[in-house]
Amino acid sequence: MGPMTNTDTLDHTTEAPDDGWKEAGAAWGHAALDWAYLFEPYGRDAAEHIFTTIGVDETTDLLDLACGSGYATARAARRGARVTGLDASVELLEIARRRTPTGRFDAGSMFALPYEDECFDAVTSFNGIWGGCEVAMAEASRVLKPGGMVAITFWGPGHALDFRDMFIALGGATASTKDEMIGLASIGAPGVAESMFAEAGFEVVERGATQAVHEMPDAHVMWRALRSPGLQKPALDLLGEEGLRDLLMPTLEPFRAADGSYRLVNELTHVVGTKPA
């Protein structure tokens, strides 16, 4: 399978090896609408910076890994790109298809991509590739054309990380959450992402950061956004709605204004590379 052509259908579900991707997809789809419309837009500035840096335009066949509800692919499509997205969550993919009807969106594992070798001009992943995802980087290299560009984002080690205490509290909630948090945090350490790029055969051309801002009008909407990521699902199942809310919401009090609204600023690190021609 390569980039979508006019004869392709828009509804694809790929049969990938069972590496836990379906379970992960169910977790990330548990509050798909809240994730799509309240949380995922945090990546706007990162997406615009990356798409400008790697030159996304009407000549680009773009693959976005862990594409979620297609927020980034929709922005790439506005630039004229032909977009393909892959995610584990069928619920989020339904939203992605509505956002970009001309795109192709597949349910599957980023560790076993259902695409031909060297068929994309660019591969991106916005907070979808963490520490321990070396196989996903290798797969990105396989499907990327020589001379093509690759870019990923992740929560970095910068000073602006208003979610820090929330992440710490969440990491202590369940053993599975702790394991995921370790993977999430490890890629932010200096040199880790660059090593993953080098191991996959990429040359790093840029490391930088953008701001990810979350603004919510009140505690009710803030909680809907905060509970929506798939990372929260194991703790939500264990502690219940009230228990998890009581654990996480107090960590956001420093960012609550007198009128009850919230504003959190988090630094989103990105690394951009190229596949040597």
MIDREN-945070 format. One record per residue (C-alpha): residue in one letter; x, y, z; residue number from 1. Coordinates in Angstrom, 1 decimal. Layout:
N
<"A"; <X; Y; Z>; NUM>,
...
***
This chain:
277
<"M"; <0.0; 0.0; 0.0>; 1>,
<"G"; <1.2; 3.5; -0.9>; 2>,
<"P"; <-0.2; 6.9; -0.6>; 3>,
<"M"; <-3.9; 7.2; -1.5>; 4>,
<"T"; <-5.0; 7.4; -5.1>; 5>,
<"N"; <-8.3; 8.6; -6.5>; 6>,
<"T"; <-9.4; 4.9; -6.8>; 7>,
<"D"; <-8.7; 4.1; -3.1>; 8>,
<"T"; <-11.4; 3.8; -0.6>; 9>,
<"L"; <-11.2; 6.0; 2.5>; 10>,
<"D"; <-11.9; 3.2; 5.1>; 11>,
<"H"; <-8.9; 1.1; 5.8>; 12>,
<"T"; <-8.3; -1.3; 8.7>; 13>,
<"T"; <-4.9; -3.1; 8.5>; 14>,
<"E"; <-4.1; -6.5; 9.9>; 15>,
<"A"; <-0.9; -5.9; 11.9>; 16>,
<"P"; <0.8; -8.3; 14.3>; 17>,
<"D"; <-0.8; -8.3; 17.8>; 18>,
<"D"; <1.7; -6.0; 19.6>; 19>,
<"G"; <-0.9; -4.5; 21.8>; 20>,
<"W"; <-2.0; -1.9; 19.4>; 21>,
<"K"; <-5.7; -2.7; 19.6>; 22>,
<"E"; <-5.6; -2.5; 23.3>; 23>,
<"A"; <-3.8; 0.9; 23.1>; 24>,
<"G"; <-6.3; 2.0; 20.5>; 25>,
<"A"; <-9.2; 1.3; 22.8>; 26>,
<"A"; <-7.6; 3.3; 25.6>; 27>,
<"W"; <-7.0; 6.3; 23.3>; 28>,
<"G"; <-10.5; 6.1; 21.9>; 29>,
<"H"; <-12.2; 6.1; 25.3>; 30>,
<"A"; <-13.0; 9.8; 25.1>; 31>,
<"A"; <-12.4; 10.5; 21.5>; 32>,
<"L"; <-14.4; 13.7; 21.1>; 33>,
<"D"; <-12.9; 15.3; 24.2>; 34>,
<"W"; <-9.4; 14.4; 23.0>; 35>,
<"A"; <-10.0; 15.7; 19.5>; 36>,
<"Y"; <-11.6; 19.0; 20.3>; 37>,
<"L"; <-10.4; 19.9; 23.8>; 38>,
<"F"; <-6.9; 18.4; 24.0>; 39>,
<"E"; <-5.3; 17.6; 20.7>; 40>,
<"P"; <-5.2; 21.2; 19.4>; 41>,
<"Y"; <-2.3; 21.8; 21.8>; 42>,
<"G"; <0.0; 20.7; 18.9>; 43>,
<"R"; <-1.0; 23.5; 16.5>; 44>,
<"D"; <2.2; 25.6; 16.7>; 45>,
<"A"; <4.4; 22.5; 16.5>; 46>,
<"A"; <2.6; 21.2; 13.5>; 47>,
<"E"; <2.8; 24.5; 11.7>; 48>,
<"H"; <6.5; 24.9; 12.5>; 49>,
<"I"; <7.3; 21.4; 11.4>; 50>,
<"F"; <5.3; 21.5; 8.2>; 51>,
<"T"; <7.1; 24.8; 7.2>; 52>,
<"T"; <10.5; 23.4; 8.1>; 53>,
<"I"; <10.1; 20.2; 6.1>; 54>,
<"G"; <8.4; 22.0; 3.2>; 55>,
<"V"; <5.0; 20.4; 3.1>; 56>,
<"D"; <3.0; 21.6; 0.1>; 57>,
<"E"; <1.0; 20.3; -2.8>; 58>,
<"T"; <3.9; 18.0; -4.0>; 59>,
<"T"; <4.1; 16.2; -0.6>; 60>,
<"D"; <2.9; 12.7; 0.1>; 61>,
<"L"; <2.8; 12.8; 3.9>; 62>,
<"L"; <2.4; 10.0; 6.5>; 63>,
<"D"; <1.5; 10.9; 10.1>; 64>,
<"L"; <2.0; 8.1; 12.6>; 65>,
<"A"; <-0.2; 7.9; 15.7>; 66>,
<"C"; <-2.3; 10.5; 13.8>; 67>,
<"G"; <-5.1; 10.6; 16.5>; 68>,
<"S"; <-8.1; 12.5; 15.3>; 69>,
<"G"; <-6.2; 13.9; 12.4>; 70>,
<"Y"; <-5.6; 17.4; 13.7>; 71>,
<"A"; <-2.1; 17.6; 12.2>; 72>,
<"T"; <-3.0; 15.9; 8.9>; 73>,
<"A"; <-5.9; 18.4; 8.4>; 74>,
<"R"; <-3.4; 21.3; 8.7>; 75>,
<"A"; <-1.1; 19.5; 6.2>; 76>,
<"A"; <-4.0; 19.0; 3.8>; 77>,
<"R"; <-4.7; 22.7; 3.9>; 78>,
<"R"; <-1.2; 23.2; 2.5>; 79>,
<"G"; <-2.1; 20.9; -0.4>; 80>,
<"A"; <-0.4; 17.8; 0.8>; 81>,
<"R"; <-1.8; 14.3; 0.1>; 82>,
<"V"; <-2.1; 12.9; 3.6>; 83>,
<"T"; <-2.2; 9.4; 5.1>; 84>,
<"G"; <-2.7; 8.8; 8.8>; 85>,
<"L"; <-2.2; 5.7; 10.8>; 86>,
<"D"; <-3.5; 5.2; 14.4>; 87>,
<"A"; <-4.5; 2.4; 16.7>; 88>,
<"S"; <-7.9; 4.0; 17.7>; 89>,
<"V"; <-10.8; 3.5; 15.3>; 90>,
<"E"; <-12.8; 6.1; 17.2>; 91>,
<"L"; <-10.2; 8.8; 16.6>; 92>,
<"L"; <-9.8; 7.7; 13.0>; 93>,
<"E"; <-13.5; 8.4; 12.3>; 94>,
<"I"; <-12.9; 12.0; 13.4>; 95>,
<"A"; <-9.8; 12.2; 11.2>; 96>,
<"R"; <-11.8; 11.1; 8.2>; 97>,
<"R"; <-14.4; 13.7; 8.8>; 98>,
<"R"; <-11.7; 16.4; 9.2>; 99>,
<"T"; <-10.0; 15.4; 5.9>; 100>,
<"P"; <-12.3; 13.4; 3.6>; 101>,
<"T"; <-9.7; 13.3; 0.9>; 102>,
<"G"; <-7.1; 11.6; 3.2>; 103>,
<"R"; <-6.4; 8.0; 3.8>; 104>,
<"F"; <-6.6; 6.8; 7.4>; 105>,
<"D"; <-5.6; 3.3; 8.5>; 106>,
<"A"; <-6.1; 1.5; 11.8>; 107>,
<"G"; <-3.0; -0.4; 12.6>; 108>,
<"S"; <0.4; -0.6; 14.4>; 109>,
<"M"; <3.2; 1.8; 13.7>; 110>,
<"F"; <5.6; -1.1; 14.4>; 111>,
<"A"; <4.4; -2.9; 11.2>; 112>,
<"L"; <3.3; -0.3; 8.7>; 113>,
<"P"; <1.1; -1.5; 5.8>; 114>,
<"Y"; <2.8; 0.6; 3.2>; 115>,
<"E"; <5.3; -0.1; 0.4>; 116>,
<"D"; <9.0; 0.8; 0.7>; 117>,
<"E"; <10.0; 4.4; -0.1>; 118>,
<"C"; <6.5; 5.7; -0.9>; 119>,
<"F"; <6.3; 8.9; 1.2>; 120>,
<"D"; <8.0; 12.2; 0.9>; 121>,
<"A"; <7.7; 13.0; 4.7>; 122>,
<"V"; <6.8; 11.1; 7.9>; 123>,
<"T"; <5.7; 12.9; 11.1>; 124>,
<"S"; <4.5; 11.9; 14.5>; 125>,
<"F"; <3.2; 14.3; 17.0>; 126>,
<"N"; <3.8; 12.9; 20.5>; 127>,
<"G"; <3.2; 9.4; 19.1>; 128>,
<"I"; <6.8; 8.1; 19.2>; 129>,
<"W"; <8.3; 7.7; 22.7>; 130>,
<"G"; <11.3; 6.1; 24.2>; 131>,
<"G"; <11.3; 2.4; 23.2>; 132>,
<"C"; <9.7; 3.0; 19.8>; 133>,
<"E"; <12.9; 2.2; 17.8>; 134>,
<"V"; <11.0; -0.2; 15.6>; 135>,
<"A"; <8.5; 2.5; 14.7>; 136>,
<"M"; <11.5; 4.7; 13.6>; 137>,
<"A"; <12.9; 1.9; 11.5>; 138>,
<"E"; <9.5; 1.4; 9.8>; 139>,
<"A"; <9.3; 5.2; 9.2>; 140>,
<"S"; <12.7; 4.9; 7.5>; 141>,
<"R"; <11.6; 2.0; 5.4>; 142>,
<"V"; <8.5; 3.8; 3.9>; 143>,
<"L"; <10.3; 7.2; 3.5>; 144>,
<"K"; <11.8; 8.0; 0.1>; 145>,
<"P"; <15.6; 8.8; 0.0>; 146>,
<"G"; <16.0; 12.5; 0.6>; 147>,
<"G"; <12.7; 12.6; 2.5>; 148>,
<"M"; <12.1; 14.3; 5.8>; 149>,
<"V"; <11.0; 12.9; 9.2>; 150>,
<"A"; <9.9; 14.8; 12.3>; 151>,
<"I"; <8.6; 13.9; 15.7>; 152>,
<"T"; <7.5; 15.9; 18.8>; 153>,
<"F"; <7.6; 14.9; 22.5>; 154>,
<"W"; <7.4; 16.5; 25.9>; 155>,
<"G"; <10.9; 17.8; 26.5>; 156>,
<"P"; <13.0; 18.7; 29.5>; 157>,
<"G"; <12.4; 22.4; 29.2>; 158>,
<"H"; <11.5; 24.7; 32.0>; 159>,
<"A"; <7.9; 25.2; 30.8>; 160>,
<"L"; <6.1; 22.0; 31.7>; 161>,
<"D"; <3.0; 23.0; 33.6>; 162>,
<"F"; <1.8; 19.3; 33.4>; 163>,
<"R"; <4.8; 18.1; 35.3>; 164>,
<"D"; <3.1; 17.5; 38.7>; 165>,
<"M"; <0.1; 15.9; 36.9>; 166>,
<"F"; <2.4; 13.5; 35.1>; 167>,
<"I"; <4.1; 12.6; 38.4>; 168>,
<"A"; <0.8; 12.0; 40.0>; 169>,
<"L"; <-0.4; 9.9; 37.1>; 170>,
<"G"; <2.8; 7.9; 36.9>; 171>,
<"G"; <2.2; 6.7; 40.5>; 172>,
<"A"; <-1.4; 5.6; 39.9>; 173>,
<"T"; <-0.9; 2.1; 38.3>; 174>,
<"A"; <2.0; -0.1; 37.2>; 175>,
<"S"; <1.1; 0.1; 33.5>; 176>,
<"T"; <0.8; 3.8; 33.6>; 177>,
<"K"; <4.2; 4.1; 35.3>; 178>,
<"D"; <5.7; 2.0; 32.5>; 179>,
<"E"; <4.2; 4.3; 29.8>; 180>,
<"M"; <5.3; 7.4; 31.7>; 181>,
<"I"; <8.9; 6.1; 31.7>; 182>,
<"G"; <8.8; 5.7; 28.0>; 183>,
<"L"; <7.1; 9.1; 27.6>; 184>,
<"A"; <9.8; 10.8; 29.7>; 185>,
<"S"; <12.8; 9.0; 28.5>; 186>,
<"I"; <12.7; 10.4; 25.0>; 187>,
<"G"; <12.9; 13.9; 26.4>; 188>,
<"A"; <16.4; 13.3; 27.9>; 189>,
<"P"; <19.1; 15.0; 25.8>; 190>,
<"G"; <20.4; 12.8; 23.0>; 191>,
<"V"; <17.9; 10.0; 23.2>; 192>,
<"A"; <15.8; 11.1; 20.2>; 193>,
<"E"; <18.9; 11.9; 18.2>; 194>,
<"S"; <20.2; 8.3; 19.0>; 195>,
<"M"; <16.9; 6.9; 17.8>; 196>,
<"F"; <17.2; 8.9; 14.6>; 197>,
<"A"; <20.7; 7.7; 14.0>; 198>,
<"E"; <19.9; 4.1; 14.6>; 199>,
<"A"; <17.1; 4.3; 12.0>; 200>,
<"G"; <19.5; 5.8; 9.5>; 201>,
<"F"; <18.3; 9.5; 9.7>; 202>,
<"E"; <20.5; 12.5; 9.8>; 203>,
<"V"; <19.3; 15.1; 12.4>; 204>,
<"V"; <18.9; 18.6; 10.9>; 205>,
<"E"; <17.1; 20.4; 13.7>; 206>,
<"R"; <16.2; 20.2; 17.4>; 207>,
<"G"; <14.0; 22.9; 18.8>; 208>,
<"A"; <10.8; 23.6; 20.8>; 209>,
<"T"; <7.4; 25.2; 20.5>; 210>,
<"Q"; <4.8; 26.1; 23.1>; 211>,
<"A"; <1.8; 24.0; 23.6>; 212>,
<"V"; <-1.0; 26.0; 25.4>; 213>,
<"H"; <-4.1; 24.5; 27.0>; 214>,
<"E"; <-6.8; 27.1; 27.9>; 215>,
<"M"; <-10.0; 25.9; 29.4>; 216>,
<"P"; <-13.0; 28.1; 30.7>; 217>,
<"D"; <-13.7; 26.2; 33.9>; 218>,
<"A"; <-12.9; 23.0; 36.0>; 219>,
<"H"; <-15.6; 20.9; 34.2>; 220>,
<"V"; <-14.1; 21.5; 30.8>; 221>,
<"M"; <-10.6; 21.2; 32.1>; 222>,
<"W"; <-11.4; 17.8; 33.6>; 223>,
<"R"; <-13.0; 16.5; 30.4>; 224>,
<"A"; <-9.8; 17.4; 28.5>; 225>,
<"L"; <-7.5; 16.0; 31.2>; 226>,
<"R"; <-9.2; 12.6; 31.4>; 227>,
<"S"; <-9.3; 12.1; 27.6>; 228>,
<"P"; <-5.7; 10.9; 26.8>; 229>,
<"G"; <-5.2; 7.1; 26.6>; 230>,
<"L"; <-2.5; 7.4; 29.3>; 231>,
<"Q"; <-5.3; 8.1; 31.8>; 232>,
<"K"; <-7.4; 5.0; 31.0>; 233>,
<"P"; <-5.7; 2.4; 33.3>; 234>,
<"A"; <-5.9; 4.8; 36.2>; 235>,
<"L"; <-9.5; 5.7; 35.4>; 236>,
<"D"; <-10.4; 2.1; 35.4>; 237>,
<"L"; <-8.7; 1.5; 38.7>; 238>,
<"L"; <-9.6; 4.6; 40.6>; 239>,
<"G"; <-12.9; 5.6; 39.0>; 240>,
<"E"; <-13.9; 9.0; 37.8>; 241>,
<"E"; <-14.0; 10.7; 41.2>; 242>,
<"G"; <-10.8; 9.1; 42.4>; 243>,
<"L"; <-8.7; 10.1; 39.4>; 244>,
<"R"; <-10.2; 13.6; 39.4>; 245>,
<"D"; <-9.2; 14.0; 43.0>; 246>,
<"L"; <-5.7; 12.8; 42.2>; 247>,
<"L"; <-5.0; 15.0; 39.2>; 248>,
<"M"; <-7.1; 18.2; 39.3>; 249>,
<"P"; <-5.3; 19.6; 42.4>; 250>,
<"T"; <-2.0; 19.5; 40.5>; 251>,
<"L"; <-3.5; 22.2; 38.1>; 252>,
<"E"; <-4.6; 24.6; 40.8>; 253>,
<"P"; <-1.5; 26.9; 40.3>; 254>,
<"F"; <-2.7; 27.5; 36.8>; 255>,
<"R"; <-6.3; 28.4; 37.7>; 256>,
<"A"; <-7.2; 32.1; 37.5>; 257>,
<"A"; <-9.5; 34.0; 39.8>; 258>,
<"D"; <-12.4; 33.6; 37.3>; 259>,
<"G"; <-12.0; 29.8; 37.3>; 260>,
<"S"; <-10.3; 29.5; 33.9>; 261>,
<"Y"; <-7.1; 27.6; 33.3>; 262>,
<"R"; <-4.0; 28.3; 31.3>; 263>,
<"L"; <-1.2; 25.8; 31.1>; 264>,
<"V"; <2.0; 26.2; 29.0>; 265>,
<"N"; <4.0; 23.2; 28.1>; 266>,
<"E"; <7.2; 23.0; 26.0>; 267>,
<"L"; <6.9; 20.6; 23.1>; 268>,
<"T"; <10.3; 19.5; 21.8>; 269>,
<"H"; <10.8; 18.5; 18.2>; 270>,
<"V"; <13.5; 16.8; 16.2>; 271>,
<"V"; <13.7; 16.9; 12.4>; 272>,
<"G"; <15.8; 14.7; 10.3>; 273>,
<"T"; <16.3; 13.5; 6.7>; 274>,
<"K"; <16.9; 10.1; 5.1>; 275>,
<"P"; <20.1; 10.4; 3.1>; 276>,
<"A"; <19.8; 10.2; -0.6>; 277>,
***
